[in-house]
């Protein structure tokens, strides 16, 4: 008998293997079977399919889901939208006599006919290429969710469903949940099905045995064989006819296969006519056997969570409503029904929003949270870490772990989450560790458990499962065997790691997807307990590699504790992971992110001077704690989910929050400074007083702009000694003069008083040369070129700063910028040279617009295709500083365009160092080693652009150039097709890209945009320039004062530190009492003994964690606190003021 075989593996709940034995004989009309099943070898193709989860094979898998199954839309073919044609074709593997077709449409899930196929034709052919003949008349106007089509028997191998109208009211998507095709089988035609049951194991005489169910259809075909056998090498299992059990129109038999047989090639044989013949080869069952190995009889801790953005799925309000009704309330309900259920939400903001909507559930939520069953992440939200200022990043744990620990007695809040962002900030481990948050869940990173260490040596234990969707298939199953198979597959993926680091047999499974409710695995957890019990009863030892682990719901913290308590020598990673999604914030949301950055500077200044004022008044009664809390939360409210569905609304909400934070910071700073000014004694003999406040923790000299009321311009500026200071009038309106002067030696975190003299006599003139195309003072010789600066010569260093091969300094250029802010791409979507343009190509000339006692200012203007560009250059006669300014005017929002400014530096073998929150990164040295894994292949040191705080500093062995930045993102590599070998520092001014959400908005930002960058050249080493750049972004604040006698002198430093590498991050009122908190940070990588000088007598002092908990007494006397600050350390102290 000549036979043709078609085989297919089917691996979901168990391993199924089937065969149709097709012969050339005519069929006998005696047995009916659905032959349109992949287990019989039928295959399916389609005109298109949406993704792998909706491929054509799902229409012939014998499964379909309804909403009652609670596993989502599953087991169906779903076409791609927008296609010209839709069809589904089946290949039976051989010719068959078919007579009936059943189609299960979308309505079996939706319970609504609107997406059922409306118009379609059933066709057959004897070639996959046709020609196609109609089996029936075309079906028109179908509304049935299950349609049945009966026709006279037709002999064919191929079937096609041609779809003319895929929906009742359209033709966008075609959906078929299942196709059943019925044929009659003859006695010479046998269907063989093997179902391998990898969890059904017993102990045989020598080894474990696994059950396989062998099914033979129809009976009269199986009856032609005398017996059957399964063979493997020299081993053979005989299956006698008497062993077969009749069911339906076929037979079935349980076969127990020893593991040693499964490990080899298996085949099914049958005896017919006295001879044994091979029926078919069996698949490799061994590779699909659940081998638990290191996890045998161990534990699988299932963490049910739900990844959330504040918005993205919809607006923040609608998303919070959805989160409440679809995630948190269902989790509470499950916890009421079953006392082992746990659930994890990723941050504290979501608790706030939930309790706003459901205040009556506060006690229940708090009790479950204290018991460890409802877990809330230890940060306020999940941000782009290096976008935040240092203090903003610290406030993530203030408004996260500290807040929830105060709200919920007994809660630990020891786990932080940030699973979606492919970027990590250098000092985040230290911030978390010093907030008693030792654990961190991340993803979009290579699979592993590891310590992530900050430069100071602080570290946290991290868990990455590659992608937080790693176990998402658990949400689309309905059998315990599937559940075990998926988790065993994950366990095998972790096996090399567990064995290498000798970890305990405890594996964590994070079940999380976007915006999902709590996972319900009760059935599978309970049934695996029974499987373990049955295996014991069948003699399988708990040490067997096939003995399954114990599956339990758990909190993330309990899983981490198991790993941490094992004392395993886990790998350690260090450094910054440059953010792959940085285009989503600064470049595409310039106005909003500018407010965020300003708030990050204003709020610490406001805290500092408000605290000083309160101490001077002897009471914190007027300290606006609630306003500060609200402003800090608003300044960090924007998470990683800009844009998205209705993204224009989400973006406007984010911007409103950030604008509010900036405005509140400015308002509270102004209030504090006005109150302080009233306490400062001034000299009425010298004129109207101008008090200049310095929020930074070092003495500084900087330009300051203030407003003076005067009858005419015949006035001068003098310091407190009466020395004349050069000033320059910027503008005059209605008797008010806006003036600039250089304020010298303003004390650390203090103030200095200047006066408006009635004498118009000015300071001595500066030595300088000012012309239309060049400028020279004692610091620089500057040559102007068309479109930018041709050259800057540092006269002190004797070095030219600029390389003009491709760009001039300060010029704007534009490139194509195709991409999304965030998204599933492997590396940052960089701009290209399409329609490249730069200002210098148009040869605009600079104009000297201002030259006065303090500075000279030049500008040029050049229309480009989509924007009018203004470039400015301000040079100070007595200050070694050059200010570059850019205005982008009437930007028209052209899609997929990007604008940058260039600072091309003539520096061979240079290193680029830039500021990140509470630290610095030198490109090529301070990143995480290698690539980050998951889908991200670039080496971290090669990733660009980068996120920046205040400064970028470029240095070689001969000199350094440091630039302050008013934007959040910069690049350092020449982006042109013929790049220079020197660094080209490029602030990213603007990019017009689209949200990655399919309904997302474009980030077009039409209108006017303004930018400023200050450049400082200096001796080699970024340490020699960074403070000046920070100063440029934190201007001195003037307050005009009436003359008076008061308690404070005309000049004073309230706080200072003895070591230049140690900076004060903030001074604030302690959250929990009326003590003063001061936070220090080492910026230069030095271990230092530091004296902190205050303006009050200290009663006692304590070294606390970063959120003011767990104080330990340290030496302090008089007005000085003495401490040691380690390299790169962030340290927080609480000081009690002596009454």
Secondary structure, 3 states (H helix, E strand, C coil): CCCEEEEEEEECCCEEEEEEEECCCCCCCCEEEECCCHHHCCEEEECCCCCHHHCHHHHHCCCCCCHHHCCCCCCCEECCCCCCCEEEEEEEEEEEEEEEEEEECCHHHHCCHHHCCCEEEEEEECCCCCCCEECCCCECCCCCCEEEEEEEEEEEEEEEEEEEECECCECCCCEECEEEEEEEECCCCCEEEEEEEEEEEEECCCCEEEEEEEEEECHHHHCCCCEEEEEECCEEEEEEHHHCEEECCEEEEEEEEEHHHHCCCEEEEEEECCEEEEEEEECCCHHHCCCCHHHCCCEEEEEEECECCCCECCCHHHHHHHHHHHHHHHHHHHHHHCCCCCEEECCCHHHHHHHHHCHHHHHHHHHHHHCCCEEECCCCCCCCHHHCCHHHHHHHHHHHHHHHHHHCCCCCCCEEEECCCCCECCCHHHHHHCCCCCEEEECCEEEEEEEEECCCCCEEEEEEEECCCCCHHHHHCCCHHHHHHHHHHHHHHHHHHHHHCCCCCEEEEEECCECCCCCCCHHHHHHHHHHHHHHHHCCCCCCCCCCCCEEEECCHHHHHHHHHHCCCCCCEEECEECCCCHHHCCCCCHHHHHHHHHHHHHHHHHHHHHHHHHHHHCCCCCCCHHHHHHHHHHHCCCCCCCCEECHHHHHHHHHHHHHHHHHHHHHHHHHHHHHHHCCECCCCCCCEEEEEEECCCCCEEEEEEEEEECCCCCCEEECCCCCEECEEEEEEECCEEEEEEEEEEECCCEEEEEEEECCCCCCCCCCCEECCCEEECCCEEEEEECCEEEEEEECCCCEECECCCCCCECCEEEEECCCECCCCCCCCCCCEEEEEEEHHHHCCCCEEEEECCCEEEEEEEEECCCCEEEEEEEEECCCCCEEEEEEEEEECCCCCEEEEECEEECCCCCEEEEEECCEEEECCCCECCCEEECCEEEEHHHCCCEECCCEEEEECCCCEEEEECCCCEEECCCCCCCCCCCCEEEEEEEECEECCCCCECEECCCEEEEEEEEEEEECCCHHHCHHHHHHHHCCCEEEEECCCCCCECCEEECCEECCCCEEEEEEEECCCCCCEEEEEEECCCCCEEEEEECCCCEEEEEEECCCCCCCEEECEECCEEEEEECCCCEEEEEEEECC
